[in-house]
Amino acid sequence: MNFKADIKLEYKTKKQAQIALESLKPDNINYVNSKIQESTLIFKLSGESIRSFLASADDLIFCEMVVEKMLNEMK
């Protein structure tokens, strides 16, 4: 079975979305496709098993929380 999901993260500015994308890119190569639309970062996840799919989603969300904390401290 193949599992798929889109995760959309909205930022205050397009610049913040770009910073988040660049910060998360090294960890997501070959696992997650991503793009920016306006100030929204969109991740397309897929996995062959529920375990790998959930692990990828969990890793992505955890890493994004760190990026979000950094962006908030940059103010």
N, C-alpha and C positions, 0 to 999 in steps of 0.2 A: 504494500500500500504506500502511496506517496502523499505526504502531508504538505500543505502550502498555506502561507499566511502573508498578509501585508501588515507591516507595523508603520504607522505614521506618527511622526513626532513634530510638533509645531513649536517653532522658536519665535522670539520677538522680531528678529531681523534675518534677512537672507545671509548676512555675514556670520551670524551665530550658527545657522544651519550648515554653512560651509566649514566652519571650524569644527563642528561636531562630526561632519562627514570625514574630514581629513584625520581627525583624532581616532575615529573608529575603523578607518579603512585597513590598517595593517592587520588587525585582528580578524577581519571578515573576508579577506581574500579567499576566493574559491568556495565560500560558504553562503554568503549573502550578497545579493545584488542590491545596489542602492542608487538613488538619484534625488535631486533637489527640485522641488517645484515651489517657486516663490520662497517663503520662509519655512517650508515643510520638508522634512527629510523622510523619504519613503524607503523602507527596507522590504525586499521580497525574500522570504525564507522558504526553504523546502527541505524535506528530509525523507529518507526511505523508511525510517522507523520512527515511532512516536518518541522513543528515548533520545535519538539524535536530534530530532526536530525540537523537542522541548529544551534540550541542553543548549542548542544554538540560540533559541529565543531567550533563555535565561542569561546566557553570557552577554548577548547583545544589550539586554535591558540593564544588567548590572554595570557594564562599561559605560552606557549612556548616562547612568546616574552619576558616575564619576565626572564625566564631561560636563554635565549640567551643573554640578557643584563648582567646577572650575569656572564656568561661564558666569555664574552668580557672583563669584569672588572677584572677577575681573572688573566689576562695576565701579 
